[in-house]
Amino acid sequence: MHAVPYLTVPAPDMARPGGPTSLAMTLAAHPERWRSLVDYRTDTRWYRLLERTEQQEVWLLSWLPGQGTDLHDHGPASGAFAVAAGTLTERVFASKPGRPLVEVTRELAAGRCRAFGPRYVHQVTNTGTVPAVSVHVYTPALSVMNRYRVELGELRHVGVEQAGVEW
């Protein structure tokens, strides 16, 4: 376990036509493409892989009230997620050597999207009272997810999950 000495920055081309932001927003805005696929689980958020190519992968997630992720990043992948229904709360954490840890919390209602670059450390939770659905696009495809916790005012890396092995 070690302190994380970097500041996360979104990738510059995320909103280009056909890019992760554009794709996530387009899919989120067209529930007729995914509504029949959505399921809900009471024990954990539900997720389904919609597409995987050499360039990207697309996931559909549902979140009942109270469900959320641990603090994590997506390793070397960049991406975007768009809220298709309901509201999600995102907590983003960033650090830079010699500076205090910064935390930003945002409420993301249906129609909102967040783009991110590699090592973007965040936590996503449905803090609302109704189910939420989101569309996530990663480029390249997810290979690892790093887990973190905040300890003594620093971001601490606590583990790595390998794609296809642990999720």
N, CA, C and O of each residue as an XYZ file, in Angstrom:
668
protein
N       0.861     -1.172      0.000
C       0.000      0.000      0.000
C       0.902      1.229      0.000
O       1.822      1.330      0.812
N       0.633      2.170     -0.921
C       1.473      3.358     -1.028
C       0.637      4.574     -1.401
O      -0.458      4.449     -1.948
N       1.169      5.744     -1.098
C       0.493      6.987     -1.486
C       0.562      7.135     -2.993
O       1.543      6.734     -3.620
N      -0.466      7.704     -3.567
C      -0.554      7.867     -5.018
C      -0.106      9.280     -5.376
O      -0.770     10.242     -4.989
N       1.005      9.435     -6.105
C       1.585     10.758     -6.338
C       1.263     11.388     -7.696
O       2.165     11.917     -8.346
N       0.024     11.345     -8.135
C      -0.258     11.949     -9.421
C      -1.597     12.666     -9.391
O      -2.428     12.425     -8.515
N      -1.791     13.537    -10.346
C      -3.052     14.249    -10.519
C      -3.732     13.682    -11.752
O      -3.098     13.555    -12.800
N      -5.000     13.341    -11.649
C      -5.700     12.777    -12.794
C      -6.187     13.888    -13.712
O      -6.626     14.939    -13.246
N      -6.109     13.653    -15.007
C      -6.492     14.640    -16.012
C      -7.276     13.929    -17.107
O      -6.839     12.877    -17.572
N      -8.426     14.468    -17.540
C      -9.150     13.839    -18.637
C      -8.327     13.825    -19.923
O      -7.528     14.727    -20.174
N      -8.532     12.799    -20.720
C      -7.872     12.725    -22.024
C      -8.450     13.801    -22.930
O      -9.643     14.088    -22.834
N      -7.649     14.412    -23.814
C      -8.088     15.565    -24.592
C      -9.088     15.280    -25.704
O      -9.806     16.196    -26.107
N      -9.171     14.053    -26.220
C     -10.011     13.796    -27.389
C     -11.278     13.018    -27.057
O     -11.847     12.375    -27.939
N     -11.726     13.060    -25.833
C     -12.840     12.238    -25.394
C     -14.163     12.591    -26.067
O     -15.008     11.713    -26.240
N     -14.365     13.847    -26.449
C     -15.645     14.271    -27.005
C     -15.691     14.225    -28.529
O     -16.705     14.592    -29.123
N     -14.627     13.786    -29.163
C     -14.634     13.735    -30.626
C     -15.774     12.832    -31.108
O     -16.165     11.908    -30.395
N     -16.304     13.083    -32.288
C     -17.361     12.216    -32.817
C     -16.909     10.762    -32.823
O     -15.823     10.450    -33.312
N     -17.718      9.890    -32.292
C     -17.370      8.483    -32.198
C     -16.512      8.147    -31.005
O     -16.234      6.972    -30.763
N     -16.079      9.150    -30.244
C     -15.268      8.917    -29.056
C     -16.119      8.462    -27.885
O     -17.344      8.404    -27.995
N     -15.482      8.139    -26.760
C     -16.209      7.628    -25.601
C     -17.337      8.536    -25.100
O     -18.424      8.046    -24.794
N     -17.099      9.833    -25.012
C     -18.136     10.735    -24.520
C     -19.329     10.751    -25.466
O     -20.478     10.641    -25.037
N     -19.047     10.887    -26.746
C     -20.111     10.915    -27.746
C     -20.920      9.620    -27.734
O     -22.150      9.656    -27.779
N     -20.238      8.484    -27.674
C     -20.926      7.197    -27.671
C     -21.753      7.008    -26.406
O     -22.906      6.584    -26.479
N     -21.178      7.319    -25.248
C     -21.917      7.168    -23.988
C     -23.169      8.040    -23.978
O     -24.243      7.589    -23.581
N     -23.026      9.294    -24.418
C     -24.173     10.210    -24.445
C     -25.239      9.744    -25.439
O     -26.432      9.806    -25.142
N     -24.819      9.286    -26.601
C     -25.772      8.824    -27.609
C     -26.552      7.620    -27.108
O     -27.777      7.583    -27.230
N     -25.862      6.636    -26.545
C     -26.555      5.457    -26.030
C     -27.478      5.805    -24.858
O     -28.599      5.305    -24.780
N     -27.014      6.647    -23.966
C     -27.834      7.027    -22.810
C     -29.112      7.735    -23.250
O     -30.156      7.594    -22.613
N     -29.030      8.487    -24.326
C     -30.182      9.258    -24.809
C     -31.181      8.411    -25.599
O     -32.234      8.910    -25.998
N     -30.863      7.142    -25.828
C     -31.742      6.259    -26.605
C     -32.083      5.000    -25.817
O     -31.550      3.928    -26.100
N     -32.968      5.124    -24.830
C     -33.302      3.966    -23.996
C     -33.909      2.800    -24.758
O     -33.877      1.668    -24.276
N     -34.462      3.052    -25.938
C     -35.012      1.942    -26.719
C     -33.916      0.943    -27.106
O     -34.223     -0.200    -27.445
N     -32.661      1.352    -27.061
C     -31.541      0.462    -27.385
C     -31.136     -0.432    -26.221
O     -30.530     -1.483    -26.432
N     -31.464     -0.026    -24.985
C     -30.962     -0.777    -23.833
C     -32.010     -1.093    -22.764
O     -31.762     -1.952    -21.918
N     -33.145     -0.446    -22.771
C     -34.123     -0.609    -21.691
C     -34.477     -2.075    -21.424
O     -34.561     -2.486    -20.267
N     -34.685     -2.862    -22.476
C     -35.080     -4.263    -22.293
C     -33.950     -5.121    -21.715
O     -34.199     -6.234    -21.253
N     -32.732     -4.623    -21.736
C     -31.585     -5.372    -21.214
C     -31.350     -5.152    -19.724
O     -30.707     -5.974    -19.071
N     -31.859     -4.059    -19.187
C     -31.552     -3.667    -17.806
C     -32.160     -4.643    -16.807
O     -33.295     -5.096    -16.955
N     -31.384     -4.943    -15.806
C     -31.837     -5.757    -14.684
C     -31.393     -5.035    -13.416
O     -30.550     -4.140    -13.475
N     -31.947     -5.414    -12.287
C     -31.580     -4.819    -11.005
C     -31.301     -5.949    -10.026
O     -32.006     -6.958    -10.013
N     -30.279     -5.777     -9.212
C     -29.930     -6.751     -8.172
C     -29.957     -6.038     -6.833
O     -29.496     -4.903     -6.718
N     -30.483     -6.687     -5.849
C     -30.544     -6.051     -4.533
C     -29.216     -6.130     -3.791
O     -28.960     -5.311     -2.908
N     -28.354     -7.110     -4.132
C     -27.103     -7.290     -3.391
C     -25.945     -6.458     -3.932
O     -25.006     -6.167     -3.192
N     -25.989     -6.069     -5.200
C     -24.901     -5.294     -5.801
C     -25.418     -4.629     -7.072
O     -26.457     -5.015     -7.607
N     -24.689     -3.637     -7.547
C     -25.119     -3.036     -8.809
C     -25.010     -4.092     -9.905
O     -24.186     -5.003     -9.830
N     -25.849     -3.953    -10.915
C     -25.873     -4.876    -12.033
C     -25.089     -4.267    -13.190
O     -25.102     -3.048    -13.365
N     -24.404     -5.096    -13.986
C     -23.681     -4.597    -15.147
C     -23.700     -5.641    -16.256
O     -23.752     -6.846    -16.012
N     -23.655     -5.133    -17.484
C     -23.651     -6.013    -18.656
C     -22.757     -5.406    -19.732
O     -22.868     -4.224    -20.059
N     -21.879     -6.225    -20.270
C     -21.036     -5.811    -21.380
C     -21.894     -5.768    -22.643
O     -22.498     -6.772    -23.020
N     -21.946     -4.606    -23.297
C     -22.728     -4.449    -24.521
C     -21.888     -4.672    -25.773
O     -22.374     -5.200    -26.773
N     -20.616     -4.262    -25.708
C     -19.758     -4.360    -26.897
C     -18.304     -4.347    -26.468
O     -17.923     -3.631    -25.543
N     -17.495     -5.148    -27.151
C     -16.043     -5.104    -26.949
C     -15.379     -5.205    -28.321
O     -15.620     -6.145    -29.078
N     -14.545     -4.223    -28.618
C     -13.745     -4.242    -29.840
C     -12.292     -4.044    -29.428
O     -11.993     -3.920    -28.241
N     -11.403     -4.016    -30.388
C      -9.997     -3.752    -30.071
C      -9.812     -2.339    -29.528
O      -8.885     -2.088    -28.757
N     -10.685     -1.413    -29.924
C     -10.540     -0.016    -29.533
C     -11.264      0.347    -28.231
O     -10.831      1.255    -27.522
N     -12.358     -0.348    -27.909
C     -13.152      0.089    -26.752
C     -14.074     -1.013    -26.261
O     -14.248     -2.044    -26.910
N     -14.660     -0.767    -25.100
C     -15.751     -1.610    -24.637
C     -16.825     -0.736    -24.017
O     -16.550      0.337    -23.480
N     -18.067     -1.225    -24.106
C     -19.230     -0.473    -23.656
C     -20.000     -1.320    -22.654
O     -20.298     -2.487    -22.906
N     -20.321     -0.710    -21.502
C     -21.033     -1.393    -20.427
C     -22.313     -0.639    -20.091
O     -22.373      0.586    -20.194
N     -23.330     -1.386    -19.690
C     -24.580     -0.838    -19.174
C     -24.663     -1.246    -17.707
O     -24.488     -2.421    -17.385
N     -24.927     -0.288    -16.811
C     -24.996     -0.563    -15.379
C     -26.312     -0.058    -14.809
O     -26.857      0.943    -15.273
N     -26.818     -0.758    -13.802
C     -27.966     -0.255    -13.049
C     -27.568     -0.164    -11.580
O     -26.749     -0.937    -11.082
N     -28.175      0.803    -10.910
C     -27.821      1.123     -9.531
C     -29.105      1.345     -8.737
O     -29.838      2.294     -9.011
N     -29.383      0.503     -7.775
C     -30.492      0.763     -6.864
C     -30.029      1.789     -5.833
O     -28.825      1.950     -5.632
N     -30.950      2.480     -5.181
C     -30.536      3.443     -4.149
C     -29.592      2.799     -3.130
O     -29.853      1.710     -2.618
N     -28.496      3.497     -2.854
C     -27.500      3.010     -1.896
C     -26.376      2.206     -2.520
O     -25.342      2.012     -1.880
N     -26.541      1.731     -3.744
C     -25.481      0.948     -4.381
C     -24.405      1.868     -4.958
O     -24.689      2.981     -5.399
N     -23.167      1.377     -4.944
C     -22.077      2.179     -5.466
C     -20.809      1.375     -5.608
O     -20.780      0.176     -5.333
N     -19.765      2.045     -6.039
C     -18.458      1.424     -6.219
C     -17.561      1.766     -5.038
O     -17.848      2.677     -4.263
N     -16.492      1.032     -4.920
C     -15.400      1.428     -4.047
C     -14.646      2.546     -4.762
O     -14.919      2.836     -5.927
N     -13.725      3.157     -4.085
C     -12.843      4.146     -4.689
C     -11.900      3.391     -5.631
O     -11.207      2.467     -5.206
N     -11.871      3.789     -6.925
C     -11.118      3.024     -7.926
C     -10.697      3.900     -9.100
O     -11.153      5.034     -9.246
N      -9.814      3.349     -9.937
C      -9.549      3.912    -11.247
C      -9.659      2.783    -12.263
O      -9.926      1.638    -11.896
N      -9.457      3.097    -13.528
C      -9.592      2.111    -14.597
C      -8.242      1.823    -15.242
O      -8.161      1.528    -16.435
N      -7.174      1.913    -14.432
C      -5.834      1.625    -14.928
C      -5.478      2.539    -16.083
O      -5.690      3.748    -15.989
N      -4.942      1.998    -17.174
C      -4.515      2.824    -18.303
C      -5.652      3.265    -19.229
O      -5.415      4.010    -20.179
N      -6.879      2.816    -18.965
C      -7.997      3.152    -19.851
C      -8.511      4.569    -19.601
O      -8.552      5.041    -18.465
N      -8.900      5.228    -20.679
C      -9.656      6.467    -20.622
C     -11.112      6.092    -20.852
O     -11.410      4.946    -21.191
N     -12.014      7.034    -20.673
C     -13.396      6.690    -20.941
C     -14.362      7.788    -20.581
O     -13.987      8.939    -20.359
N     -15.618      7.396    -20.531
C     -16.699      8.305    -20.171
C     -17.862      7.477    -19.659
O     -18.039      6.322    -20.046
N     -18.654      8.085    -18.778
C     -19.913      7.451    -18.408
C     -20.998      8.507    -18.421
O     -20.797      9.644    -17.994
N     -22.163      8.099    -18.926
C     -23.315      8.985    -19.026
C     -24.448      8.405    -18.196
O     -24.700      7.200    -18.225
N     -25.122      9.263    -17.462
C     -26.275      8.834    -16.670
C     -27.480      8.828    -17.601
O     -27.836      9.853    -18.182
N     -28.101      7.661    -17.733
C     -29.237      7.495    -18.633
C     -30.572      7.639    -17.912
O     -31.567      8.027    -18.524
N     -30.600      7.333    -16.625
C     -31.822      7.441    -15.822
C     -31.419      7.622    -14.368
O     -30.400      7.086    -13.932
N     -32.209      8.369    -13.622
C     -31.912      8.597    -12.216
C     -30.790      9.602    -12.033
O     -30.504     10.408    -12.917
N     -30.161      9.538    -10.869
C     -29.063     10.438    -10.520
C     -27.976      9.639     -9.825
O     -28.266      8.786     -8.986
N     -26.731      9.913    -10.171
C     -25.578      9.300     -9.508
C     -24.731     10.396     -8.886
O     -24.694     11.522     -9.381
N     -24.056     10.063     -7.805
C     -23.125     10.973     -7.151
C     -21.719     10.460     -7.406
O     -21.422      9.290     -7.163
N     -20.852     11.340     -7.899
C     -19.467     10.973     -8.157
C     -18.559     11.762     -7.232
O     -18.652     12.987     -7.147
N     -17.680     11.049     -6.539
C     -16.625     11.665     -5.737
C     -15.315     11.410     -6.463
O     -14.956     10.261     -6.718
N     -14.593     12.488     -6.798
C     -13.323     12.392     -7.506
C     -12.213     12.817     -6.552
O     -12.348     13.808     -5.834
N     -11.120     12.064     -6.549
C      -9.984     12.357     -5.689
C      -8.747     12.554     -6.547
O      -8.491     11.774     -7.464
N      -7.987     13.586     -6.253
C      -6.756     13.859     -6.998
C      -5.678     14.322     -6.025
O      -5.952     15.000     -5.035
N      -4.463     13.941     -6.332
C      -3.336     14.365     -5.501
C      -2.176     14.744     -6.403
O      -2.061     14.281     -7.538
N      -1.325     15.595     -5.866
C      -0.117     16.033     -6.565
C       0.966     16.142     -5.497
O       0.696     16.631     -4.400
N       2.181     15.696     -5.793
C       3.232     15.746     -4.775
C       3.340     17.132     -4.131
O       3.377     18.154     -4.817
N       3.388     17.139     -2.821
C       3.552     18.385     -2.087
C       2.279     19.183     -1.882
O       2.314     20.261     -1.288
N       1.166     18.674     -2.360
C      -0.111     19.376     -2.199
C      -1.107     18.468     -1.508
O      -0.989     17.245     -1.580
N      -2.104     19.065     -0.829
C      -3.099     18.233     -0.148
C      -4.019     17.517     -1.143
O      -4.212     17.964     -2.273
N      -4.572     16.412     -0.692
C      -5.539     15.651     -1.471
C      -6.762     16.525     -1.736
O      -7.249     17.210     -0.837
N      -7.252     16.495     -2.968
C      -8.434     17.272     -3.351
C      -9.573     16.295     -3.604
O      -9.393     15.280     -4.277
N     -10.741     16.604     -3.065
C     -11.944     15.804     -3.301
C     -13.025     16.715     -3.859
O     -13.285     17.789     -3.316
N     -13.655     16.283     -4.948
C     -14.763     17.012     -5.551
C     -15.936     16.047     -5.669
O     -15.781     14.927     -6.156
N     -17.115     16.489     -5.219
C     -18.324     15.671     -5.304
C     -19.303     16.344     -6.249
O     -19.540     17.549     -6.163
N     -19.874     15.550     -7.156
C     -20.831     16.066     -8.137
C     -22.062     15.178     -8.180
O     -21.958     13.953     -8.116
N     -23.237     15.808     -8.289
C     -24.478     15.088     -8.553
C     -24.651     15.072    -10.071
O     -24.588     16.120    -10.714
N     -24.865     13.906    -10.633
C     -25.005     13.763    -12.074
C     -26.388     13.208    -12.386
O     -26.642     12.020    -12.185
N     -27.273     14.053    -12.872
C     -28.630     13.651    -13.230
C     -28.630     13.061    -14.637
O     -27.648     13.183    -15.369
N     -29.724     12.429    -15.006
C     -29.871     11.868    -16.352
C     -29.513     12.929    -17.387
O     -29.944     14.079    -17.295
N     -28.716     12.523    -18.373
C     -28.271     13.440    -19.413
C     -26.882     13.997    -19.178
O     -26.301     14.599    -20.081
N     -26.331     13.809    -17.975
C     -24.981     14.299    -17.664
C     -23.960     13.217    -17.964
O     -24.262     12.025    -17.921
N     -22.748     13.655    -18.268
C     -21.680     12.737    -18.639
C     -20.369     13.199    -18.017
O     -20.135     14.399    -17.871
N     -19.523     12.255    -17.656
C     -18.178     12.540    -17.152
C     -17.181     11.800    -18.025
O     -17.325     10.602    -18.269
N     -16.170     12.517    -18.493
C     -15.072     11.915    -19.249
C     -13.842     11.868    -18.350
O     -13.680     12.706    -17.463
N     -12.983     10.891    -18.582
C     -11.803     10.756    -17.726
C     -10.648     10.130    -18.485
O     -10.832      9.392    -19.453
N      -9.468     10.446    -18.017
C      -8.246      9.870    -18.553
C      -7.759      8.734    -17.668
O      -8.427      8.360    -16.704
N      -6.595      8.188    -17.995
C      -6.027      7.109    -17.183
C      -5.839      7.546    -15.728
O      -5.537      8.705    -15.443
N      -6.022      6.609    -14.838
C      -5.797      6.803    -13.403
C      -6.690      7.876    -12.779
O      -6.292      8.545    -11.825
N      -7.881      8.032    -13.313
C      -8.892      8.939    -12.773
C      -9.517      8.221    -11.580
O     -10.228      7.233    -11.761
N      -9.266      8.695    -10.388
C      -9.703      8.011     -9.167
C     -11.041      8.581     -8.728
O     -11.167      9.772     -8.442
N     -12.050      7.693     -8.680
C     -13.379      8.159     -8.297
C     -14.196      7.055     -7.627
O     -13.808      5.887     -7.596
N     -15.329      7.471     -7.098
C     -16.310      6.573     -6.496
C     -17.666      7.036     -7.004
O     -17.959      8.231     -6.990
N     -18.487      6.109     -7.448
C     -19.808      6.439     -7.977
C     -20.849      5.718     -7.132
O     -20.723      4.524     -6.860
N     -21.892      6.461     -6.715
C     -22.926      5.910     -5.837
C     -24.287      6.475     -6.212
O     -24.406      7.633     -6.611
N     -25.298      5.649     -6.080
C     -26.673      6.136     -6.211
C     -27.109      6.572     -4.812
O     -27.509      5.745     -3.993
N     -27.029      7.865     -4.548
C     -27.441      8.405     -3.245
C     -28.888      8.867     -3.275
O     -29.391      9.418     -2.295
N     -29.561      8.642     -4.406
C     -30.951      9.070     -4.552
C     -31.936      8.060     -4.003
O     -31.575      7.147     -3.261
N     -33.191      8.247     -4.385
C     -34.269      7.384     -3.892
C     -34.901      6.536     -4.991
O     -35.820      5.760     -4.726
N     -34.408      6.682     -6.237
C     -34.923      5.889     -7.353
C     -33.758      5.195     -8.050
O     -32.624      5.666     -7.960
N     -34.014      4.080     -8.746
C     -32.938      3.406     -9.476
C     -32.311      4.316    -10.528
O     -32.952      5.234    -11.039
N     -31.050      4.045    -10.839
C     -30.324      4.786    -11.872
C     -29.751      3.793    -12.869
O     -29.526      2.625    -12.553
N     -29.520      4.287    -14.088
C     -28.893      3.497    -15.151
C     -27.814      4.371    -15.772
O     -28.004      5.574    -15.949
N     -26.676      3.757    -16.102
C     -25.592      4.507    -16.742
C     -24.942      3.671    -17.833
O     -24.985      2.441    -17.812
N     -24.335      4.378    -18.793
C     -23.610      3.758    -19.901
C     -22.147      4.161    -19.755
O     -21.837      5.343    -19.604
N     -21.237      3.167    -19.799
C     -19.803      3.407    -19.608
C     -19.049      2.929    -20.839
O     -19.290      1.832    -21.342
N     -18.129      3.770    -21.319
C     -17.302      3.430    -22.480
C     -15.841      3.583    -22.065
O     -15.446      4.612    -21.518
N     -15.045      2.551    -22.330
C     -13.619      2.570    -21.979
C     -12.788      2.337    -23.222
O     -13.136      1.516    -24.071
N     -11.676      3.071    -23.325
C     -10.757      2.887    -24.430
C      -9.323      3.020    -23.930
O      -8.988      4.065    -23.373
N      -8.474      2.038    -24.093
C      -8.815      0.714    -24.604
C      -9.694     -0.027    -23.601
O     -10.047      0.512    -22.553
N     -10.043     -1.263    -23.932
C     -10.855     -2.077    -23.028
C     -10.195     -2.163    -21.656
O      -8.973     -2.071    -21.534
N     -11.014     -2.340    -20.632
C     -10.486     -2.447    -19.268
C      -9.577     -3.657    -19.130
O      -9.917     -4.754    -19.575
N      -8.432     -3.457    -18.520
C      -7.524     -4.569    -18.226
C      -7.373     -4.742    -16.722
O      -7.234     -5.861    -16.228
N      -7.402     -3.617    -15.989
C      -7.297     -3.654    -14.534
C      -8.149     -2.537    -13.935
O      -8.461     -1.541    -14.588
N      -8.507     -2.735    -12.694
C      -9.097     -1.670    -11.889
C      -8.301     -1.617    -10.597
O      -8.187     -2.617     -9.888
N      -7.749     -0.448    -10.293
C      -7.004     -0.246     -9.056
C      -7.964      0.227     -7.980
O      -8.829      1.062     -8.241
N      -7.818     -0.297     -6.777
C      -8.649      0.079     -5.629
C      -7.840      0.977     -4.702
O      -6.626      0.821     -4.565
N      -8.540      1.928     -4.063
C      -7.899      2.909     -3.191
C      -8.709      3.116     -1.933
O      -9.853      2.675     -1.822
N      -8.086      3.802     -0.982
C      -8.793      4.361      0.169
C      -8.063      5.633      0.582
O      -6.882      5.822      0.290
N      -8.793      6.487      1.263
C      -8.198      7.714      1.776
C      -7.765      7.417      3.202
O      -8.554      6.952      4.024
N      -6.495      7.696      3.480
C      -5.926      7.405      4.799
C      -4.994      8.549      5.190
O      -4.042      8.856      4.473
N      -5.271      9.166      6.314
C      -4.460     10.262      6.825
C      -4.265     11.366      5.783
O      -3.176     11.921      5.637
N      -5.345     11.668      5.067
C      -5.306     12.746      4.094
C      -4.575     12.428      2.805
O      -4.293     13.327      2.013
N      -4.263     11.143      2.583
C      -3.598     10.727      1.351
C      -4.388      9.623      0.677
O      -5.106      8.866      1.330
N      -4.247      9.542     -0.631
C      -4.850      8.486     -1.414
C      -3.918      7.284     -1.371
O      -2.758      7.383     -1.769
N      -4.416      6.149     -0.890
C      -3.601      4.942     -0.745
C      -4.091      3.853     -1.685
O      -5.276      3.519     -1.703
N      -3.164      3.301     -2.471
C      -3.472      2.174     -3.354
C      -3.546      0.921     -2.492
O      -2.611      0.627     -1.747
N      -4.659      0.171     -2.585
C      -4.819     -1.002     -1.733
C      -4.991     -2.309     -2.486
O      -5.017     -3.375     -1.870
N      -5.111     -2.248     -3.817
C      -5.248     -3.500     -4.550
C      -5.527     -3.289     -6.026
O      -5.831     -2.185     -6.478
N      -5.410     -4.405     -6.770
C      -5.640     -4.402     -8.215
C      -6.541     -5.586     -8.539
O      -6.331     -6.695     -8.047
N      -7.551     -5.336     -9.377
C      -8.398     -6.413     -9.891
C      -8.092     -6.571    -11.375
O      -8.048     -5.586    -12.112
N      -7.883     -7.801    -11.810
C      -7.585     -8.106    -13.205
C      -8.874     -8.382    -13.966
O      -9.732     -9.117    -13.477
N      -9.024     -7.808    -15.149
C     -10.203     -8.037    -15.977
C     -10.328     -9.512    -16.322
O      -9.336    -10.185    -16.600
N     -11.553    -10.000    -16.300
C     -11.805    -11.376    -16.660
C     -11.497    -12.381    -15.566
O     -11.866    -13.551    -15.666
N     -10.818    -11.923    -14.518
C     -10.469    -12.809    -13.414
C     -11.318    -12.484    -12.189
O     -11.843    -13.381    -11.529
N     -11.446    -11.193    -11.894
C     -12.116    -10.791    -10.649
C     -13.403    -10.009    -10.875
O     -14.022     -9.558     -9.911
N     -13.819     -9.837    -12.134
C     -15.140     -9.259    -12.392
C     -15.666     -9.761    -13.710
O     -16.768     -9.393    -14.115
